[in-house]
């Protein structure tokens, strides 16, 4: 699935999710985490048919309010109840980067750097 998402990332200006199940949620949050890691700055549109994504949007709002996610991670989610409204909102979207995330470099050219982690158990 990651190859499929990588292809979508390379060939799209935005992502639009229709109501769906676990696979849809996995893709939404993988794309969102890549945005938070500064891999892309593309909006994620949630086509909120009959309020399907209302509870997810409330969860994201609460996660931002309680500082579990930064505003930049929350603001990439665009919600609309119709396709026309979605297109308008996506066209108007302007990414506002997180000052910390903008310093991250996840490019493939930077993969030669090895970071050693201390995973020893201290009792």
Secondary structure, DSSP 8 states (H G I E B T S, - for coil): -HHHHHHHHHT-S-EEE-S--HHHHHHHHHHHHHHHTTS----EEEE-GGGTTHHHHHHHHHHHHTTSS-HHHHTTEEEESSHHHHHHHHHH------TTGGG----GGGTT-----------
